[in-house]
Amino acid sequence: MAERARERAGGADAGPRTAAARAATARRSIGERPNDMVRYTAGMTVTENGVIYKANWWTQGADPAHNNGGLGTGQPWTIVASTNPSPAPSPAPPPPPAPSVAPPPSSDTTWSASSIYTAGMTATENGVTYKANWWTQGADPAHNNGGTGTGQPWTIVATASAPPPAPAPSTTPPSPPAPPAPSTGASASREFTPYIDMAMPQDANLSAISAASGILNFRLAFVLSSPSGIGWQGAGTISDDALANGTTILSQVKAIQAAGGDVTISFGGAAGQEAALTAMTAANLQAGYQSVIDRYHVHSLDFDIEAPRSRISAPSRCAIRRWWGSKPRTPG
């Protein structure tokens, strides 16, 4: 199981945020400049140096001028407009190709770190042509390329020295590619696993988010202490997981797992009460953790530790040790 400790500037919320408080925050003016002490949630907008940015998710203290990108880039902000737009530079025409060299597509331009590329646009660097998988800026395609499911913003489509062969005619539709195997945590490659706040209506359809972004792995937040034990956002029990679109968190998790993705359930967060601080015994807390694993068939749990706490609580450590000690061991 993964432990994740994150401290945010400004300290913890004084308590759970009410719907009225969230609505008041959402009504902030578009003209407001970003403030290191303000928390922004998904969909909120700010202006800095004549550029308007929209928050991709909960963020605080991340300067949008240096932390922006589309879905799949891992950046908390997206550029949506500029109050002082400058005309895009006219692309230089490509040189006449040699007889043995395939010319790049007519829409190609030489890649530039300052240019904005949207899905389907192409750019050439060092004789290699890349196609943007989604909105991207500043990500060098030579070091940030890969197919669907890799979380990379670029895909190689052609090289100057070895143009791709024309596909052979076929009378039958091609078989869909097999989905990548879910991560087991043993791979040394990096993996992008974003937090998804299951209390937000726009986050209710995980399959749609996965299809639009190419992301297969998600971290669902948050499970907290509730009057009934533990529950999503600190309400009811773990089985009370109905979403705004009429589905349930369980059905969304099953859909991602069926597509070859992986899901981690996150305990904690800045608001509400951590389950470990209200459990009567370590055995009760262990049973709560196990109930989440059993319901959603997940391979890992996440513990989101916010200020003023700087480490996982003693009851959590005790419950985790008890749970780990109860797992069967394979000899050798």
PyMOL commands that set and color helices and strands:
alter all, ss='L'
color gray80, all
select helices_A, chain A and resi 19-26+201-203+206-213+249-258+275-277+282-296+314-326
alter helices_A, ss='H'
color red, helices_A
select strands_A, chain A and resi 4-5+45-48+51-55+77-82+109-110+116-117+122-125+128-132+136-137+154-159+195-197+217-226+229-232+262-268+301-305
alter strands_A, ss='S'
color yellow, strands_A
deselect
rebuild
show_as cartoon
